[in-house]
């Protein structure tokens, strides 16, 4: 969880970002490769919200990131 939280900003400079993480126990085994230790999952979250902002504003994602 810590690694995902550290990598959540990916390569973007986001000055007003608050991150909370919750570790949960499940009854299923992990299906991940254990290589990124949460880093890629954290980066994926930022890419997803940049894409959502772009869709909402009718812009291409590459046009959105300078404003974040």
PDB file of N, CA, C, O and CB in Angstrom:
ATOM      1  N   UNK A   1       0.824  -1.180   0.000  1.00  0.00           N
ATOM      2  CA  UNK A   1       0.000   0.000   0.000  1.00  0.00           C
ATOM      3  C   UNK A   1       0.874   1.251   0.000  1.00  0.00           C
ATOM      4  O   UNK A   1       0.581   2.228  -0.689  1.00  0.00           O
ATOM      5  CB  UNK A   1      -0.940  -0.006   1.201  1.00  0.00           C
ATOM      6  N   UNK A   2       1.935   1.205   0.773  1.00  0.00           N
ATOM      7  CA  UNK A   2       2.820   2.360   0.832  1.00  0.00           C
ATOM      8  C   UNK A   2       3.424   2.704  -0.517  1.00  0.00           C
ATOM      9  O   UNK A   2       3.521   3.875  -0.882  1.00  0.00           O
ATOM     10  CB  UNK A   2       3.916   2.113   1.823  1.00  0.00           C
ATOM     11  N   UNK A   3       3.826   1.686  -1.252  1.00  0.00           N
ATOM     12  CA  UNK A   3       4.434   1.913  -2.570  1.00  0.00           C
ATOM     13  C   UNK A   3       3.414   2.507  -3.534  1.00  0.00           C
ATOM     14  O   UNK A   3       3.748   3.403  -4.310  1.00  0.00           O
ATOM     15  CB  UNK A   3       5.002   0.596  -3.143  1.00  0.00           C
ATOM     16  N   UNK A   4       2.182   2.024  -3.498  1.00  0.00           N
ATOM     17  CA  UNK A   4       1.129   2.576  -4.361  1.00  0.00           C
ATOM     18  C   UNK A   4       0.866   4.032  -4.023  1.00  0.00           C
ATOM     19  O   UNK A   4       0.643   4.850  -4.915  1.00  0.00           O
ATOM     20  CB  UNK A   4      -0.168   1.761  -4.226  1.00  0.00           C
ATOM     21  N   UNK A   5       0.890   4.356  -2.742  1.00  0.00           N
ATOM     22  CA  UNK A   5       0.620   5.734  -2.328  1.00  0.00           C
ATOM     23  C   UNK A   5       1.766   6.675  -2.731  1.00  0.00           C
ATOM     24  O   UNK A   5       1.525   7.831  -3.076  1.00  0.00           O
ATOM     25  CB  UNK A   5       0.397   5.796  -0.807  1.00  0.00           C
ATOM     26  N   UNK A   6       2.997   6.185  -2.688  1.00  0.00           N
ATOM     27  CA  UNK A   6       4.145   7.008  -3.069  1.00  0.00           C
ATOM     28  C   UNK A   6       4.154   7.269  -4.584  1.00  0.00           C
ATOM     29  O   UNK A   6       4.554   8.346  -5.025  1.00  0.00           O
ATOM     30  CB  UNK A   6       5.460   6.324  -2.635  1.00  0.00           C
ATOM     31  N   UNK A   7       3.722   6.297  -5.364  1.00  0.00           N
ATOM     32  CA  UNK A   7       3.760   6.419  -6.820  1.00  0.00           C
ATOM     33  C   UNK A   7       2.459   6.943  -7.417  1.00  0.00           C
ATOM     34  O   UNK A   7       2.326   6.975  -8.641  1.00  0.00           O
ATOM     35  CB  UNK A   7       4.084   5.087  -7.430  1.00  0.00           C
ATOM     36  N   UNK A   8       1.514   7.347  -6.611  1.00  0.00           N
ATOM     37  CA  UNK A   8       0.204   7.752  -7.123  1.00  0.00           C
ATOM     38  C   UNK A   8       0.284   8.967  -8.041  1.00  0.00           C
ATOM     39  O   UNK A   8      -0.537   9.105  -8.948  1.00  0.00           O
ATOM     40  CB  UNK A   8      -0.728   8.050  -5.972  1.00  0.00           C
ATOM     41  N   UNK A   9       1.265   9.856  -7.819  1.00  0.00           N
ATOM     42  CA  UNK A   9       1.344  11.054  -8.655  1.00  0.00           C
ATOM     43  C   UNK A   9       2.012  10.796 -10.000  1.00  0.00           C
ATOM     44  O   UNK A   9       2.036  11.679 -10.857  1.00  0.00           O
ATOM     45  CB  UNK A   9       2.092  12.136  -7.925  1.00  0.00           C
ATOM     46  N   UNK A  10       2.548   9.609 -10.190  1.00  0.00           N
ATOM     47  CA  UNK A  10       3.193   9.215 -11.439  1.00  0.00           C
ATOM     48  C   UNK A  10       4.265  10.238 -11.782  1.00  0.00           C
ATOM     49  O   UNK A  10       5.144  10.487 -10.957  1.00  0.00           O
ATOM     50  CB  UNK A  10       2.155   9.089 -12.594  1.00  0.00           C
ATOM     51  N   UNK A  11       4.228  10.837 -12.959  1.00  0.00           N
ATOM     52  CA  UNK A  11       5.242  11.820 -13.346  1.00  0.00           C
ATOM     53  C   UNK A  11       4.687  13.232 -13.301  1.00  0.00           C
ATOM     54  O   UNK A  11       5.337  14.170 -13.763  1.00  0.00           O
ATOM     55  CB  UNK A  11       5.774  11.516 -14.743  1.00  0.00           C
ATOM     56  N   UNK A  12       3.489  13.392 -12.747  1.00  0.00           N
ATOM     57  CA  UNK A  12       2.835  14.686 -12.706  1.00  0.00           C
ATOM     58  C   UNK A  12       3.175  15.423 -11.416  1.00  0.00           C
ATOM     59  O   UNK A  12       3.407  14.804 -10.377  1.00  0.00           O
ATOM     60  CB  UNK A  12       1.324  14.522 -12.841  1.00  0.00           C
ATOM     61  N   UNK A  13       3.203  16.738 -11.492  1.00  0.00           N
ATOM     62  CA  UNK A  13       3.371  17.553 -10.293  1.00  0.00           C
ATOM     63  C   UNK A  13       1.972  18.010  -9.883  1.00  0.00           C
ATOM     64  O   UNK A  13       1.385  18.889 -10.513  1.00  0.00           O
ATOM     65  CB  UNK A  13       4.348  18.787 -10.542  1.00  0.00           C
ATOM     66  N   UNK A  14       1.451  17.405  -8.826  1.00  0.00           N
ATOM     67  CA  UNK A  14       0.099  17.703  -8.359  1.00  0.00           C
ATOM     68  C   UNK A  14       0.233  18.326  -6.973  1.00  0.00           C
ATOM     69  O   UNK A  14       0.454  17.612  -5.995  1.00  0.00           O
ATOM     70  CB  UNK A  14      -0.813  16.406  -8.328  1.00  0.00           C
ATOM     71  N   UNK A  15       0.102  19.661  -6.876  1.00  0.00           N
ATOM     72  CA  UNK A  15       0.377  20.327  -5.598  1.00  0.00           C
ATOM     73  C   UNK A  15      -0.643  20.041  -4.497  1.00  0.00           C
ATOM     74  O   UNK A  15      -0.271  20.006  -3.324  1.00  0.00           O
ATOM     75  CB  UNK A  15       0.446  21.796  -5.817  1.00  0.00           C
ATOM     76  N   UNK A  16      -1.891  19.839  -4.828  1.00  0.00           N
ATOM     77  CA  UNK A  16      -2.946  19.650  -3.829  1.00  0.00           C
ATOM     78  C   UNK A  16      -3.502  18.234  -3.927  1.00  0.00           C
ATOM     79  O   UNK A  16      -4.589  18.014  -4.461  1.00  0.00           O
ATOM     80  CB  UNK A  16      -4.081  20.692  -4.017  1.00  0.00           C
ATOM     81  N   UNK A  17      -2.746  17.292  -3.410  1.00  0.00           N
ATOM     82  CA  UNK A  17      -3.142  15.889  -3.499  1.00  0.00           C
ATOM     83  C   UNK A  17      -3.103  15.268  -2.111  1.00  0.00           C
ATOM     84  O   UNK A  17      -2.093  15.345  -1.412  1.00  0.00           O
ATOM     85  CB  UNK A  17      -2.220  15.109  -4.474  1.00  0.00           C
ATOM     86  N   UNK A  18      -4.197  14.661  -1.724  1.00  0.00           N
ATOM     87  CA  UNK A  18      -4.268  13.917  -0.469  1.00  0.00           C
ATOM     88  C   UNK A  18      -4.540  12.462  -0.816  1.00  0.00           C
ATOM     89  O   UNK A  18      -5.453  12.158  -1.584  1.00  0.00           O
ATOM     90  CB  UNK A  18      -5.377  14.495   0.489  1.00  0.00           C
ATOM     91  N   UNK A  19      -3.753  11.577  -0.252  1.00  0.00           N
ATOM     92  CA  UNK A  19      -3.862  10.154  -0.564  1.00  0.00           C
ATOM     93  C   UNK A  19      -4.146   9.389   0.717  1.00  0.00           C
ATOM     94  O   UNK A  19      -3.483   9.590   1.735  1.00  0.00           O
ATOM     95  CB  UNK A  19      -2.568   9.625  -1.248  1.00  0.00           C
ATOM     96  N   UNK A  20      -5.128   8.520   0.657  1.00  0.00           N
ATOM     97  CA  UNK A  20      -5.420   7.604   1.763  1.00  0.00           C
ATOM     98  C   UNK A  20      -5.425   6.197   1.216  1.00  0.00           C
ATOM     99  O   UNK A  20      -5.949   5.944   0.131  1.00  0.00           O
ATOM    100  CB  UNK A  20      -6.782   7.941   2.451  1.00  0.00           C
ATOM    101  N   UNK A  21      -4.851   5.298   1.953  1.00  0.00           N
ATOM    102  CA  UNK A  21      -4.827   3.908   1.531  1.00  0.00           C
ATOM    103  C   UNK A  21      -5.342   3.009   2.639  1.00  0.00           C
ATOM    104  O   UNK A  21      -5.113   3.257   3.822  1.00  0.00           O
ATOM    105  CB  UNK A  21      -3.417   3.493   1.122  1.00  0.00           C
ATOM    106  N   UNK A  22      -6.032   1.976   2.239  1.00  0.00           N
ATOM    107  CA  UNK A  22      -6.572   1.013   3.194  1.00  0.00           C
ATOM    108  C   UNK A  22      -6.125  -0.384   2.802  1.00  0.00           C
ATOM    109  O   UNK A  22      -6.333  -0.809   1.666  1.00  0.00           O
ATOM    110  CB  UNK A  22      -8.119   1.094   3.257  1.00  0.00           C
ATOM    111  N   UNK A  23      -5.527  -1.081   3.712  1.00  0.00           N
ATOM    112  CA  UNK A  23      -5.129  -2.465   3.476  1.00  0.00           C
ATOM    113  C   UNK A  23      -6.256  -3.355   3.960  1.00  0.00           C
ATOM    114  O   UNK A  23      -6.719  -3.225   5.094  1.00  0.00           O
ATOM    115  CB  UNK A  23      -3.781  -2.814   4.197  1.00  0.00           C
ATOM    116  N   UNK A  24      -6.693  -4.250   3.106  1.00  0.00           N
ATOM    117  CA  UNK A  24      -7.814  -5.135   3.441  1.00  0.00           C
ATOM    118  C   UNK A  24      -7.395  -6.581   3.245  1.00  0.00           C
ATOM    119  O   UNK A  24      -6.638  -6.903   2.329  1.00  0.00           O
ATOM    120  CB  UNK A  24      -9.059  -4.809   2.576  1.00  0.00           C
ATOM    121  N   UNK A  25      -7.877  -7.423   4.087  1.00  0.00           N
ATOM    122  CA  UNK A  25      -7.620  -8.855   3.966  1.00  0.00           C
ATOM    123  C   UNK A  25      -8.809  -9.483   3.246  1.00  0.00           C
ATOM    124  O   UNK A  25      -9.965  -9.184   3.545  1.00  0.00           O
ATOM    125  CB  UNK A  25      -7.387  -9.521   5.373  1.00  0.00           C
ATOM    126  N   UNK A  26      -8.498 -10.361   2.291  1.00  0.00           N
ATOM    127  CA  UNK A  26      -9.554 -11.046   1.550  1.00  0.00           C
ATOM    128  C   UNK A  26      -9.371 -12.553   1.702  1.00  0.00           C
ATOM    129  O   UNK A  26      -8.403 -13.024   2.300  1.00  0.00           O
ATOM    130  CB  UNK A  26      -9.541 -10.635   0.047  1.00  0.00           C
ATOM    131  N   UNK A  27     -10.308 -13.281   1.155  1.00  0.00           N
ATOM    132  CA  UNK A  27     -10.247 -14.744   1.200  1.00  0.00           C
ATOM    133  C   UNK A  27      -9.633 -15.329  -0.071  1.00  0.00           C
ATOM    134  O   UNK A  27      -9.597 -16.548  -0.237  1.00  0.00           O
ATOM    135  CB  UNK A  27     -11.643 -15.320   1.411  1.00  0.00           C
ATOM    136  N   UNK A  28      -9.150 -14.467  -0.968  1.00  0.00           N
ATOM    137  CA  UNK A  28      -8.566 -14.966  -2.212  1.00  0.00           C
ATOM    138  C   UNK A  28      -7.078 -14.622  -2.265  1.00  0.00           C
ATOM    139  O   UNK A  28      -6.630 -13.636  -1.679  1.00  0.00           O
ATOM    140  CB  UNK A  28      -9.304 -14.375  -3.439  1.00  0.00           C
ATOM    141  N   UNK A  29      -6.342 -15.441  -2.965  1.00  0.00           N
ATOM    142  CA  UNK A  29      -4.914 -15.191  -3.141  1.00  0.00           C
ATOM    143  C   UNK A  29      -4.704 -14.066  -4.148  1.00  0.00           C
ATOM    144  O   UNK A  29      -5.544 -13.842  -5.020  1.00  0.00           O
ATOM    145  CB  UNK A  29      -4.185 -16.474  -3.604  1.00  0.00           C
ATOM    146  N   UNK A  30      -3.593 -13.366  -4.026  1.00  0.00           N
ATOM    147  CA  UNK A  30      -3.271 -12.297  -4.959  1.00  0.00           C
ATOM    148  C   UNK A  30      -3.026 -12.862  -6.351  1.00  0.00           C
ATOM    149  O   UNK A  30      -2.408 -13.916  -6.499  1.00  0.00           O
ATOM    150  CB  UNK A  30      -2.048 -11.513  -4.477  1.00  0.00           C
ATOM    151  N   UNK A  31      -3.505 -12.167  -7.358  1.00  0.00           N
ATOM    152  CA  UNK A  31      -3.303 -12.579  -8.745  1.00  0.00           C
ATOM    153  C   UNK A  31      -2.261 -11.709  -9.439  1.00  0.00           C
ATOM    154  O   UNK A  31      -2.182 -11.708 -10.667  1.00  0.00           O
ATOM    155  CB  UNK A  31      -4.621 -12.522  -9.510  1.00  0.00           C
ATOM    156  N   UNK A  32      -1.471 -10.979  -8.683  1.00  0.00           N
ATOM    157  CA  UNK A  32      -0.456 -10.111  -9.270  1.00  0.00           C
ATOM    158  C   UNK A  32       0.871 -10.840  -9.373  1.00  0.00           C
ATOM    159  O   UNK A  32       1.055 -11.914  -8.799  1.00  0.00           O
ATOM    160  CB  UNK A  32      -0.297  -8.831  -8.445  1.00  0.00           C
ATOM    161  N   UNK A  33       1.789 -10.243 -10.110  1.00  0.00           N
ATOM    162  CA  UNK A  33       3.089 -10.868 -10.339  1.00  0.00           C
ATOM    163  C   UNK A  33       4.097 -10.527  -9.244  1.00  0.00           C
ATOM    164  O   UNK A  33       5.206 -11.060  -9.259  1.00  0.00           O
ATOM    165  CB  UNK A  33       3.636 -10.442 -11.687  1.00  0.00           C
ATOM    166  N   UNK A  34       3.752  -9.668  -8.308  1.00  0.00           N
ATOM    167  CA  UNK A  34       4.631  -9.261  -7.210  1.00  0.00           C
ATOM    168  C   UNK A  34       5.909  -8.579  -7.705  1.00  0.00           C
ATOM    169  O   UNK A  34       6.953  -8.695  -7.063  1.00  0.00           O
ATOM    170  CB  UNK A  34       4.992 -10.470  -6.366  1.00  0.00           C
ATOM    171  N   UNK A  35       5.844  -7.878  -8.821  1.00  0.00           N
ATOM    172  CA  UNK A  35       7.038  -7.210  -9.329  1.00  0.00           C
ATOM    173  C   UNK A  35       7.025  -5.718  -9.049  1.00  0.00           C
ATOM    174  O   UNK A  35       8.077  -5.130  -8.798  1.00  0.00           O
ATOM    175  CB  UNK A  35       7.173  -7.445 -10.813  1.00  0.00           C
ATOM    176  N   UNK A  36       5.870  -5.104  -9.085  1.00  0.00           N
ATOM    177  CA  UNK A  36       5.813  -3.661  -8.913  1.00  0.00           C
ATOM    178  C   UNK A  36       5.484  -3.238  -7.504  1.00  0.00           C
ATOM    179  O   UNK A  36       5.645  -2.068  -7.158  1.00  0.00           O
ATOM    180  CB  UNK A  36       4.815  -3.085  -9.840  1.00  0.00           C
ATOM    181  N   UNK A  37       5.028  -4.160  -6.685  1.00  0.00           N
ATOM    182  CA  UNK A  37       4.709  -3.908  -5.283  1.00  0.00           C
ATOM    183  C   UNK A  37       3.757  -2.735  -5.103  1.00  0.00           C
ATOM    184  O   UNK A  37       3.861  -2.015  -4.110  1.00  0.00           O
ATOM    185  CB  UNK A  37       5.975  -3.656  -4.507  1.00  0.00           C
ATOM    186  N   UNK A  38       2.841  -2.525  -6.024  1.00  0.00           N
ATOM    187  CA  UNK A  38       1.845  -1.458  -5.902  1.00  0.00           C
ATOM    188  C   UNK A  38       2.158  -0.224  -6.707  1.00  0.00           C
ATOM    189  O   UNK A  38       1.267   0.597  -6.920  1.00  0.00           O
ATOM    190  CB  UNK A  38       1.698  -1.074  -4.489  1.00  0.00           C
ATOM    191  N   UNK A  39       3.379  -0.054  -7.163  1.00  0.00           N
ATOM    192  CA  UNK A  39       3.752   1.124  -7.947  1.00  0.00           C
ATOM    193  C   UNK A  39       2.919   1.291  -9.215  1.00  0.00           C
ATOM    194  O   UNK A  39       2.343   2.359  -9.426  1.00  0.00           O
ATOM    195  CB  UNK A  39       5.209   1.048  -8.314  1.00  0.00           C
ATOM    196  N   UNK A  40       2.839   0.268 -10.063  1.00  0.00           N
ATOM    197  CA  UNK A  40       2.041   0.407 -11.289  1.00  0.00           C
ATOM    198  C   UNK A  40       0.559   0.661 -11.007  1.00  0.00           C
ATOM    199  O   UNK A  40      -0.099   1.387 -11.752  1.00  0.00           O
ATOM    200  CB  UNK A  40       2.185  -0.841 -12.140  1.00  0.00           C
ATOM    201  N   UNK A  41       0.033   0.065  -9.934  1.00  0.00           N
ATOM    202  CA  UNK A  41      -1.373   0.294  -9.601  1.00  0.00           C
ATOM    203  C   UNK A  41      -1.598   1.753  -9.192  1.00  0.00           C
ATOM    204  O   UNK A  41      -2.614   2.352  -9.544  1.00  0.00           O
ATOM    205  CB  UNK A  41      -1.822  -0.656  -8.469  1.00  0.00           C
ATOM    206  N   UNK A  42      -0.657   2.308  -8.459  1.00  0.00           N
ATOM    207  CA  UNK A  42      -0.765   3.709  -8.072  1.00  0.00           C
ATOM    208  C   UNK A  42      -0.707   4.633  -9.273  1.00  0.00           C
ATOM    209  O   UNK A  42      -1.482   5.586  -9.366  1.00  0.00           O
ATOM    210  CB  UNK A  42       0.332   4.068  -7.097  1.00  0.00           C
ATOM    211  N   UNK A  43       0.204   4.358 -10.190  1.00  0.00           N
ATOM    212  CA  UNK A  43       0.325   5.175 -11.397  1.00  0.00           C
ATOM    213  C   UNK A  43      -0.909   5.060 -12.271  1.00  0.00           C
ATOM    214  O   UNK A  43      -1.312   6.032 -12.911  1.00  0.00           O
ATOM    215  CB  UNK A  43       1.557   4.771 -12.190  1.00  0.00           C
ATOM    216  N   UNK A  44      -1.517   3.871 -12.304  1.00  0.00           N
ATOM    217  CA  UNK A  44      -2.716   3.675 -13.100  1.00  0.00           C
ATOM    218  C   UNK A  44      -3.856   4.563 -12.621  1.00  0.00           C
ATOM    219  O   UNK A  44      -4.651   5.043 -13.428  1.00  0.00           O
ATOM    220  CB  UNK A  44      -3.138   2.220 -13.060  1.00  0.00           C
ATOM    221  N   UNK A  45      -3.939   4.785 -11.316  1.00  0.00           N
ATOM    222  CA  UNK A  45      -5.005   5.627 -10.771  1.00  0.00           C
ATOM    223  C   UNK A  45      -4.909   7.057 -11.314  1.00  0.00           C
ATOM    224  O   UNK A  45      -5.920   7.648 -11.693  1.00  0.00           O
ATOM    225  CB  UNK A  45      -4.943   5.639  -9.232  1.00  0.00           C
ATOM    226  N   UNK A  46      -3.692   7.610 -11.351  1.00  0.00           N
ATOM    227  CA  UNK A  46      -3.519   8.964 -11.857  1.00  0.00           C
ATOM    228  C   UNK A  46      -3.827   9.035 -13.340  1.00  0.00           C
ATOM    229  O   UNK A  46      -4.479   9.976 -13.792  1.00  0.00           O
ATOM    230  CB  UNK A  46      -2.103   9.455 -11.593  1.00  0.00           C
ATOM    231  N   UNK A  47      -3.375   8.066 -14.095  1.00  0.00           N
ATOM    232  CA  UNK A  47      -3.667   8.055 -15.527  1.00  0.00           C
ATOM    233  C   UNK A  47      -5.171   7.979 -15.772  1.00  0.00           C
ATOM    234  O   UNK A  47      -5.678   8.581 -16.718  1.00  0.00           O
ATOM    235  CB  UNK A  47      -2.958   6.878 -16.212  1.00  0.00           C
ATOM    236  N   UNK A  48      -5.884   7.242 -14.922  1.00  0.00           N
ATOM    237  CA  UNK A  48      -7.327   7.120 -15.078  1.00  0.00           C
ATOM    238  C   UNK A  48      -8.028   8.445 -14.790  1.00  0.00           C
ATOM    239  O   UNK A  48      -8.936   8.834 -15.524  1.00  0.00           O
ATOM    240  CB  UNK A  48      -7.868   6.029 -14.159  1.00  0.00           C
ATOM    241  N   UNK A  49      -7.617   9.146 -13.725  1.00  0.00           N
ATOM    242  CA  UNK A  49      -8.334  10.393 -13.472  1.00  0.00           C
ATOM    243  C   UNK A  49      -7.940  11.479 -14.465  1.00  0.00           C
ATOM    244  O   UNK A  49      -8.752  12.363 -14.738  1.00  0.00           O
ATOM    245  CB  UNK A  49      -8.073  10.871 -12.051  1.00  0.00           C
ATOM    246  N   UNK A  50      -6.727  11.452 -15.018  1.00  0.00           N
ATOM    247  CA  UNK A  50      -6.386  12.390 -16.090  1.00  0.00           C
ATOM    248  C   UNK A  50      -7.259  12.110 -17.308  1.00  0.00           C
ATOM    249  O   UNK A  50      -7.738  13.043 -17.952  1.00  0.00           O
ATOM    250  CB  UNK A  50      -4.879  12.286 -16.461  1.00  0.00           C
ATOM    251  N   UNK A  51      -7.469  10.839 -17.629  1.00  0.00           N
ATOM    252  CA  UNK A  51      -8.342  10.474 -18.748  1.00  0.00           C
ATOM    253  C   UNK A  51      -9.779  10.903 -18.491  1.00  0.00           C
ATOM    254  O   UNK A  51     -10.448  11.387 -19.403  1.00  0.00           O
ATOM    255  CB  UNK A  51      -8.285   8.966 -19.000  1.00  0.00           C
ATOM    256  N   UNK A  52     -10.264  10.734 -17.264  1.00  0.00           N
ATOM    257  CA  UNK A  52     -11.636  11.144 -16.939  1.00  0.00           C
ATOM    258  C   UNK A  52     -11.807  12.650 -17.062  1.00  0.00           C
ATOM    259  O   UNK A  52     -12.828  13.116 -17.569  1.00  0.00           O
ATOM    260  CB  UNK A  52     -12.008  10.692 -15.525  1.00  0.00           C
ATOM    261  N   UNK A  53     -10.826  13.417 -16.606  1.00  0.00           N
ATOM    262  CA  UNK A  53     -10.884  14.881 -16.744  1.00  0.00           C
ATOM    263  C   UNK A  53     -10.900  15.260 -18.222  1.00  0.00           C
ATOM    264  O   UNK A  53     -11.657  16.141 -18.630  1.00  0.00           O
ATOM    265  CB  UNK A  53      -9.678  15.557 -16.023  1.00  0.00           C
ATOM    266  N   UNK A  54     -10.074  14.605 -19.017  1.00  0.00           N
ATOM    267  CA  UNK A  54     -10.014  14.900 -20.451  1.00  0.00           C
ATOM    268  C   UNK A  54     -11.351  14.631 -21.131  1.00  0.00           C
ATOM    269  O   UNK A  54     -11.813  15.440 -21.935  1.00  0.00           O
ATOM    270  CB  UNK A  54      -8.915  14.072 -21.117  1.00  0.00           C
ATOM    271  N   UNK A  55     -11.967  13.510 -20.816  1.00  0.00           N
ATOM    272  CA  UNK A  55     -13.259  13.176 -21.414  1.00  0.00           C
ATOM    273  C   UNK A  55     -14.312  14.200 -21.005  1.00  0.00           C
ATOM    274  O   UNK A  55     -15.108  14.646 -21.831  1.00  0.00           O
ATOM    275  CB  UNK A  55     -13.702  11.757 -20.999  1.00  0.00           C
ATOM    276  N   UNK A  56     -14.310  14.571 -19.725  1.00  0.00           N
ATOM    277  CA  UNK A  56     -15.291  15.539 -19.233  1.00  0.00           C
ATOM    278  C   UNK A  56     -15.132  16.895 -19.914  1.00  0.00           C
ATOM    279  O   UNK A  56     -16.128  17.549 -20.225  1.00  0.00           O
ATOM    280  CB  UNK A  56     -15.160  15.699 -17.720  1.00  0.00           C
ATOM    281  N   UNK A  57     -13.898  17.324 -20.149  1.00  0.00           N
ATOM    282  CA  UNK A  57     -13.640  18.622 -20.765  1.00  0.00           C
ATOM    283  C   UNK A  57     -13.606  18.578 -22.286  1.00  0.00           C
ATOM    284  O   UNK A  57     -13.490  19.615 -22.938  1.00  0.00           O
ATOM    285  CB  UNK A  57     -12.345  19.167 -20.260  1.00  0.00           C
ATOM    286  N   UNK A  58     -13.706  17.381 -22.849  1.00  0.00           N
ATOM    287  CA  UNK A  58     -13.662  17.232 -24.302  1.00  0.00           C
ATOM    288  C   UNK A  58     -12.276  17.490 -24.873  1.00  0.00           C
ATOM    289  O   UNK A  58     -12.145  18.016 -25.979  1.00  0.00           O
ATOM    290  CB  UNK A  58     -14.656  18.166 -24.946  1.00  0.00           C
ATOM    291  N   UNK A  59     -11.257  17.129 -24.134  1.00  0.00           N
ATOM    292  CA  UNK A  59      -9.875  17.349 -24.546  1.00  0.00           C
ATOM    293  C   UNK A  59      -9.150  16.013 -24.686  1.00  0.00           C
ATOM    294  O   UNK A  59      -9.648  14.970 -24.261  1.00  0.00           O
ATOM    295  CB  UNK A  59      -9.144  18.259 -23.536  1.00  0.00           C
ATOM    296  N   UNK A  60      -7.978  16.068 -25.283  1.00  0.00           N
ATOM    297  CA  UNK A  60      -7.108  14.894 -25.324  1.00  0.00           C
ATOM    298  C   UNK A  60      -6.327  14.847 -24.009  1.00  0.00           C
ATOM    299  O   UNK A  60      -5.960  15.900 -23.486  1.00  0.00           O
ATOM    300  CB  UNK A  60      -6.134  14.939 -26.570  1.00  0.00           C
ATOM    301  N   UNK A  61      -6.064  13.657 -23.459  1.00  0.00           N
ATOM    302  CA  UNK A  61      -5.340  13.579 -22.182  1.00  0.00           C
ATOM    303  C   UNK A  61      -4.001  14.313 -22.171  1.00  0.00           C
ATOM    304  O   UNK A  61      -3.599  14.834 -21.130  1.00  0.00           O
ATOM    305  CB  UNK A  61      -5.107  12.146 -21.833  1.00  0.00           C
ATOM    306  N   UNK A  62      -3.305  14.364 -23.302  1.00  0.00           N
ATOM    307  CA  UNK A  62      -2.018  15.067 -23.336  1.00  0.00           C
ATOM    308  C   UNK A  62      -2.185  16.574 -23.202  1.00  0.00           C
ATOM    309  O   UNK A  62      -1.228  17.275 -22.872  1.00  0.00           O
ATOM    310  CB  UNK A  62      -1.282  14.749 -24.627  1.00  0.00           C
ATOM    311  N   UNK A  63      -3.392  17.081 -23.454  1.00  0.00           N
ATOM    312  CA  UNK A  63      -3.659  18.510 -23.281  1.00  0.00           C
ATOM    313  C   UNK A  63      -4.015  18.856 -21.841  1.00  0.00           C
ATOM    314  O   UNK A  63      -3.937  20.020 -21.447  1.00  0.00           O
ATOM    315  CB  UNK A  63      -4.783  18.947 -24.206  1.00  0.00           C
ATOM    316  N   UNK A  64      -4.405  17.863 -21.053  1.00  0.00           N
ATOM    317  CA  UNK A  64      -4.863  18.101 -19.686  1.00  0.00           C
ATOM    318  C   UNK A  64      -3.714  18.203 -18.694  1.00  0.00           C
ATOM    319  O   UNK A  64      -3.745  19.047 -17.799  1.00  0.00           O
ATOM    320  CB  UNK A  64      -5.800  17.003 -19.260  1.00  0.00           C
ATOM    321  N   UNK A  65      -2.700  17.352 -18.841  1.00  0.00           N
ATOM    322  CA  UNK A  65      -1.685  17.233 -17.793  1.00  0.00           C
ATOM    323  C   UNK A  65      -0.936  18.513 -17.451  1.00  0.00           C
ATOM    324  O   UNK A  65      -0.538  18.652 -16.294  1.00  0.00           O
ATOM    325  CB  UNK A  65      -0.709  16.219 -18.190  1.00  0.00           C
ATOM    326  N   UNK A  66      -0.709  19.459 -18.356  1.00  0.00           N
ATOM    327  CA  UNK A  66      -0.003  20.680 -17.908  1.00  0.00           C
ATOM    328  C   UNK A  66      -0.799  21.493 -16.878  1.00  0.00           C
ATOM    329  O   UNK A  66      -0.223  22.298 -16.146  1.00  0.00           O
ATOM    330  CB  UNK A  66       0.306  21.566 -19.112  1.00  0.00           C
ATOM    331  N   UNK A  67      -2.119  21.283 -16.820  1.00  0.00           N
ATOM    332  CA  UNK A  67      -2.970  22.067 -15.931  1.00  0.00           C
ATOM    333  C   UNK A  67      -3.197  21.417 -14.578  1.00  0.00           C
ATOM    334  O   UNK A  67      -3.794  22.030 -13.693  1.00  0.00           O
ATOM    335  CB  UNK A  67      -4.286  22.310 -16.584  1.00  0.00           C
ATOM    336  N   UNK A  68      -2.730  20.185 -14.401  1.00  0.00           N
ATOM    337  CA  UNK A  68      -2.952  19.492 -13.136  1.00  0.00           C
ATOM    338  C   UNK A  68      -1.900  19.898 -12.137  1.00  0.00           C
ATOM    339  O   UNK A  68      -1.910  19.423 -11.002  1.00  0.00           O
ATOM    340  CB  UNK A  68      -2.944  17.974 -13.329  1.00  0.00           C
TER     341      UNK A  68
END
